[in-house]
Amino acid sequence: MQDEKFVIEDGHLKSCSDTKSTCIFIPEGVASVGENIFSSKAAVKLVVMPRSIREVSPSAFMYPRSLSDIILLSEEFDPAAEIPTLYSIDTVYTYNRGAEGKKFTNGYNSTGKIKSICGEEFLLSEGRLVAYFGSDPCPRIPSGVISILPYAFTAAECIRELTIPDTVKGMEPYALACLPDLQRVRIDAQIDRLPDGCFNNCTALGDVTLPESITHIGYRAFNECTSLKSISLPESLLCIGRYAFYMCKSLESIAFPEGLKIIDEASFYRCESLTSVTLPKSVESVEKYAFSECHSLLRVELGEVKKLGYAAFQNDTALTSVIMPPAPDVIENQVFGGCTGLRSLPIPDGIRHITATFFDTDATVLRISDSVTEISDCALSGFPALREIYLGKNLTSLGAAAFSGCKNLCTVHFERTHVKIGAGAFCSAASPLTVFYPGAAEDWMKITAPYIEERNKSYDSGVNGGAPGLSWDDYEVNPLGHKDGESFVIEVHCAADGETLICRGGITSRFVRSHSPYDTD
């Protein structure tokens, strides 16, 4: 998989957007390097070029700000012959034996050195492990190494096992990345962050031991580690970063430590073997797409999480059981969207304001908890399978188009008499729509009466007997949502006086009627 900071076309490196790394490792497969690639990179001190390099533009290293060394892994490329001028470069390390001892121009009237690295296993620079060139599949990192640079082992032929000793004080992003044969890693280094991309694309990795000092797992740390079945997370862990376990398709289980606070964006996206998720009470937020597309996920316990991000469990089609937290502060849209195994999911107790759809659009029954006082405009729209709604006894406001698009909705239960109902609250509901209302018929007609704007207070010319410009059609069209030209039947069963209001017919226009659209039984 091509690193996102490089633009490569047909083996030609056109650009590199990395301005923060001190070491840049050009991916294997790149045959040529274009103009001005590294001239303005602010932090880079070392560039490692792969065995595939055959051509380098003379201006690729034109006056770089801090770059001092280049490593050439190709045995054929002769830097002295191909790029005789390397401005500001001190040393070129090369596998080309014939280039040993040659010189190149290092600026105005000064020269740089070319050194052979043939026969050397480790290239070290001021305590930093720059590269490993040996053939041992289980190399032992030498004493004196205090940090490991990006892609430090990718030049080796085969790495199957690594131990990072406690003498190492730091690992840079992608330090152990792109090692297709790496199976086992033990990190004894007392680092507090597993760096970004640390094991990125290590597809054979199955056994990882992390130190108890780690508080943060970085961005794409285990990205596409497709052989990883389980991992023990340290008790010190506070945050799992974005895309940390992205597409770890073999990951079957994971125990989240007490103390963990954040599961960031798409952390476990497409972990297709994961079967259950149980979050400790310490987890505060599960960000967007965190567990999306986990098609084997059956059960979720959400502890006391305060935020559920957009589509956090979207398209988890096997999911049948969710234990919601008592009162999350934020539930974003489509948290359980596309979870076709969830047929009925209650709104969690304690939540007061519903602003967005967060559960499966195939749910058939919805129960709004008594803690909910307000449902926003369009908040629970687009549930084609929803047939029955139970509205809680403390609901005071039902927003415009709140349940729009619920085309199979046939029954609505109110538990409160005075509820403000917005325009089109049940737009496109089934016909007949049966409403159970605890108040009297008179009360229902009051709460569904439309708000008459100033522009609608005019009277017509008498064609319809001087009735107000806002028709009884609008009286029914707005609150219950039926559109012009749509045939419908609505039955409102009013418990307080035993009356049933029936509205039937097809509205063809904003036609003014001088009588109520309701008949009574």
Solvent accessible surface area in square Angstrom, and as a share of the most:
residue,aa,sasa,rsa
1,M,131,0.58
2,Q,93,0.41
3,D,21,0.11
4,E,123,0.55
5,K,34,0.15
6,F,4,0.02
7,V,71,0.41
8,I,36,0.18
9,E,93,0.42
10,D,157,0.81
11,G,19,0.18
12,H,68,0.31
13,L,0,0.00
14,K,98,0.41
15,S,47,0.31
16,C,7,0.04
17,S,81,0.53
18,D,16,0.08
19,T,71,0.41
20,K,177,0.75
21,S,27,0.17
22,T,37,0.22
23,C,2,0.01
24,I,1,0.00
25,F,12,0.05
26,I,0,0.00
27,P,35,0.22
28,E,108,0.48
29,G,48,0.46
30,V,2,0.01
31,A,39,0.31
32,S,20,0.13
33,V,3,0.02
34,G,7,0.07
35,E,123,0.55
36,N,90,0.46
37,I,6,0.03
38,F,0,0.00
39,S,20,0.13
40,S,67,0.43
41,K,19,0.08
42,A,54,0.42
43,A,30,0.23
44,V,1,0.00
45,K,97,0.41
46,L,6,0.03
47,V,0,0.00
48,V,0,0.00
49,M,0,0.00
50,P,0,0.00
51,R,89,0.33
52,S,24,0.16
53,I,0,0.00
54,R,123,0.45
55,E,111,0.50
56,V,7,0.04
57,S,17,0.11
58,P,99,0.62
59,S,22,0.14
60,A,0,0.00
61,F,3,0.01
62,M,62,0.28
63,Y,111,0.42
64,P,6,0.04
65,R,177,0.65
66,S,44,0.28
67,L,3,0.02
68,S,33,0.21
69,D,28,0.15
70,I,2,0.01
71,I,0,0.00
72,L,1,0.01
73,L,2,0.01
74,S,1,0.01
75,E,123,0.55
76,E,122,0.54
77,F,7,0.03
78,D,26,0.14
79,P,0,0.00
80,A,20,0.16
81,A,71,0.55
82,E,90,0.40
83,I,3,0.02
84,P,72,0.45
85,T,41,0.24
86,L,1,0.01
87,Y,46,0.18
88,S,53,0.34
89,I,0,0.00
90,D,69,0.36
91,T,10,0.06
92,V,0,0.00
93,Y,47,0.18
94,T,0,0.00
95,Y,29,0.11
96,N,19,0.10
97,R,177,0.64
98,G,57,0.55
99,A,0,0.00
100,E,95,0.43
101,G,51,0.49
102,K,83,0.35
103,K,120,0.51
104,F,7,0.03
105,T,53,0.31
106,N,26,0.13
107,G,15,0.14
108,Y,179,0.68
109,N,162,0.83
110,S,52,0.33
111,T,90,0.52
112,G,2,0.02
113,K,95,0.40
114,I,4,0.02
115,K,90,0.38
116,S,31,0.20
117,I,1,0.01
118,C,29,0.17
119,G,81,0.77
120,E,83,0.37
121,E,86,0.39
122,F,38,0.16
123,L,14,0.07
124,L,74,0.37
125,S,31,0.20
126,E,160,0.72
127,G,20,0.19
128,R,46,0.17
129,L,0,0.00
130,V,2,0.01
131,A,0,0.00
132,Y,1,0.00
133,F,16,0.07
134,G,10,0.09
135,S,83,0.54
136,D,64,0.33
137,P,36,0.22
138,C,59,0.35
139,P,8,0.05
140,R,218,0.80
141,I,12,0.06
142,P,40,0.25
143,S,104,0.67
144,G,53,0.51
145,V,0,0.00
146,I,88,0.45
147,S,21,0.14
148,I,0,0.00
149,L,0,0.00
150,P,6,0.04
151,Y,17,0.06
152,A,0,0.00
153,F,1,0.01
154,T,37,0.21
155,A,1,0.01
156,A,13,0.10
157,E,139,0.62
158,C,39,0.24
159,I,6,0.03
160,R,104,0.38
161,E,59,0.27
162,L,2,0.01
163,T,60,0.35
164,I,0,0.00
165,P,33,0.21
166,D,88,0.46
167,T,64,0.37
168,V,0,0.00
169,K,148,0.63
170,G,23,0.22
171,M,19,0.09
172,E,43,0.19
173,P,58,0.36
174,Y,28,0.11
175,A,0,0.00
176,L,1,0.00
177,A,0,0.00
178,C,45,0.27
179,L,8,0.04
180,P,87,0.55
181,D,59,0.31
182,L,0,0.00
183,Q,85,0.38
184,R,113,0.41
185,V,1,0.01
186,R,123,0.45
187,I,2,0.01
188,D,44,0.23
189,A,0,0.00
190,Q,122,0.54
191,I,10,0.05
192,D,92,0.48
193,R,97,0.36
194,L,0,0.00
195,P,6,0.04
196,D,37,0.19
197,G,0,0.00
198,C,0,0.00
199,F,0,0.00
200,N,11,0.06
201,N,33,0.17
202,C,0,0.00
203,T,52,0.30
204,A,33,0.25
205,L,0,0.00
206,G,37,0.36
207,D,64,0.33
208,V,12,0.07
209,T,55,0.32
210,L,16,0.08
211,P,10,0.06
212,E,111,0.50
213,S,33,0.21
214,I,0,0.00
215,T,46,0.27
216,H,46,0.21
217,I,0,0.00
218,G,0,0.00
219,Y,40,0.15
220,R,43,0.16
221,A,0,0.00
222,F,0,0.00
223,N,0,0.00
224,E,37,0.16
225,C,0,0.00
226,T,45,0.26
227,S,47,0.30
228,L,0,0.00
229,K,119,0.50
230,S,64,0.41
231,I,15,0.07
232,S,91,0.58
233,L,13,0.06
234,P,4,0.02
235,E,115,0.52
236,S,35,0.22
237,L,0,0.00
238,L,81,0.40
239,C,16,0.09
240,I,0,0.00
241,G,3,0.03
242,R,102,0.37
243,Y,46,0.18
244,A,0,0.00
245,F,0,0.00
246,Y,44,0.17
247,M,34,0.15
248,C,0,0.00
249,K,72,0.31
250,S,32,0.20
251,L,0,0.00
252,E,89,0.40
253,S,60,0.39
254,I,17,0.08
255,A,80,0.62
256,F,18,0.07
257,P,8,0.05
258,E,108,0.48
259,G,26,0.25
260,L,0,0.00
261,K,84,0.36
262,I,66,0.34
263,I,0,0.00
264,D,37,0.19
265,E,34,0.15
266,A,3,0.02
267,S,0,0.00
268,F,0,0.00
269,Y,50,0.19
270,R,81,0.29
271,C,0,0.00
272,E,48,0.21
273,S,35,0.23
274,L,0,0.00
275,T,60,0.35
276,S,50,0.32
277,V,1,0.00
278,T,79,0.46
279,L,6,0.03
280,P,18,0.12
281,K,139,0.59
282,S,25,0.16
283,V,1,0.00
284,E,84,0.38
285,S,14,0.09
286,V,0,0.00
287,E,37,0.17
288,K,87,0.37
289,Y,69,0.26
290,A,0,0.00
291,F,0,0.00
292,S,1,0.01
293,E,35,0.16
294,C,0,0.00
295,H,73,0.32
296,S,40,0.26
297,L,0,0.00
298,L,92,0.46
299,R,100,0.36
300,V,0,0.00
301,E,48,0.21
302,L,0,0.00
303,G,25,0.24
304,E,73,0.33
305,V,1,0.00
306,K,94,0.40
307,K,59,0.25
308,L,0,0.00
309,G,1,0.01
310,Y,77,0.29
311,A,0,0.00
312,A,0,0.00
313,F,0,0.00
314,Q,40,0.18
315,N,50,0.26
316,D,0,0.00
317,T,63,0.37
318,A,30,0.24
319,L,0,0.00
320,T,89,0.52
321,S,36,0.23
322,V,21,0.12
323,I,82,0.42
324,M,30,0.13
325,P,2,0.01
326,P,83,0.52
327,A,40,0.31
328,P,5,0.03
329,D,112,0.58
330,V,64,0.37
331,I,12,0.06
332,E,60,0.27
333,N,62,0.32
334,Q,36,0.16
335,V,0,0.00
336,F,0,0.00
337,G,1,0.01
338,G,19,0.18
339,C,0,0.00
340,T,53,0.31
341,G,27,0.26
342,L,6,0.03
343,R,128,0.47
344,S,60,0.39
345,L,6,0.03
346,P,76,0.48
347,I,3,0.02
348,P,8,0.05
349,D,103,0.53
350,G,36,0.34
351,I,12,0.06
352,R,156,0.57
353,H,80,0.36
354,I,3,0.01
355,T,79,0.46
356,A,17,0.13
357,T,6,0.03
358,F,1,0.00
359,F,1,0.00
360,D,1,0.00
361,T,33,0.19
362,D,38,0.20
363,A,1,0.01
364,T,42,0.24
365,V,37,0.21
366,L,0,0.00
367,R,122,0.45
368,I,8,0.04
369,S,15,0.10
370,D,61,0.31
371,S,32,0.21
372,V,0,0.00
373,T,35,0.20
374,E,68,0.31
375,I,0,0.00
376,S,27,0.17
377,D,90,0.47
378,C,72,0.43
379,A,1,0.01
380,L,0,0.00
381,S,33,0.21
382,G,33,0.32
383,F,0,0.00
384,P,53,0.34
385,A,28,0.22
386,L,0,0.00
387,R,126,0.46
388,E,45,0.20
389,I,0,0.00
390,Y,60,0.23
391,L,2,0.01
392,G,2,0.02
393,K,107,0.45
394,N,62,0.32
395,L,1,0.00
396,T,57,0.33
397,S,29,0.19
398,L,1,0.01
399,G,9,0.09
400,A,33,0.26
401,A,23,0.18
402,A,0,0.00
403,F,0,0.00
404,S,22,0.14
405,G,35,0.34
406,C,0,0.00
407,K,126,0.54
408,N,60,0.31
409,L,0,0.00
410,C,34,0.20
411,T,23,0.13
412,V,0,0.00
413,H,38,0.17
414,F,11,0.05
415,E,96,0.43
416,R,86,0.31
417,T,37,0.21
418,H,124,0.55
419,V,4,0.02
420,K,151,0.64
421,I,17,0.08
422,G,16,0.16
423,A,54,0.42
424,G,11,0.11
425,A,0,0.00
426,F,0,0.00
427,C,20,0.12
428,S,37,0.24
429,A,7,0.05
430,A,27,0.21
431,S,59,0.38
432,P,75,0.47
433,L,0,0.00
434,T,28,0.16
435,V,0,0.00
436,F,86,0.36
437,Y,3,0.01
438,P,45,0.28
439,G,4,0.04
440,A,22,0.17
441,A,8,0.06
442,E,113,0.51
443,D,39,0.20
444,W,0,0.00
445,M,50,0.22
446,K,131,0.56
447,I,30,0.15
448,T,1,0.00
449,A,54,0.42
450,P,27,0.17
451,Y,185,0.70
452,I,72,0.37
453,E,71,0.32
454,E,142,0.64
455,R,181,0.66
456,N,23,0.12
457,K,113,0.48
458,S,72,0.46
459,Y,150,0.57
460,D,52,0.27
461,S,108,0.69
462,G,41,0.39
463,V,128,0.73
464,N,49,0.25
465,G,71,0.68
466,G,30,0.29
467,A,13,0.10
468,P,68,0.43
469,G,31,0.30
470,L,22,0.11
471,S,4,0.03
472,W,76,0.27
473,D,9,0.04
474,D,9,0.05
475,Y,11,0.04
476,E,1,0.00
477,V,27,0.15
478,N,53,0.27
479,P,4,0.03
480,L,0,0.00
481,G,4,0.04
482,H,1,0.00
483,K,116,0.49
484,D,79,0.41
485,G,56,0.54
486,E,49,0.22
487,S,85,0.55
488,F,8,0.03
489,V,42,0.24
490,I,0,0.00
491,E,50,0.23
492,V,0,0.00
493,H,60,0.27
494,C,3,0.02
495,A,79,0.61
496,A,70,0.54
497,D,66,0.34
498,G,63,0.61
499,E,63,0.28
500,T,21,0.12
501,L,2,0.01
502,I,14,0.07
503,C,2,0.01
504,R,135,0.49
505,G,39,0.37
506,G,46,0.44
507,I,11,0.06
508,T,116,0.67
509,S,52,0.33
510,R,133,0.49
511,F,113,0.47
512,V,20,0.11
513,R,68,0.25
514,S,98,0.63
515,H,105,0.47
516,S,34,0.22
517,P,10,0.06
518,Y,16,0.06
519,D,84,0.43
520,T,81,0.47
521,D,124,0.64
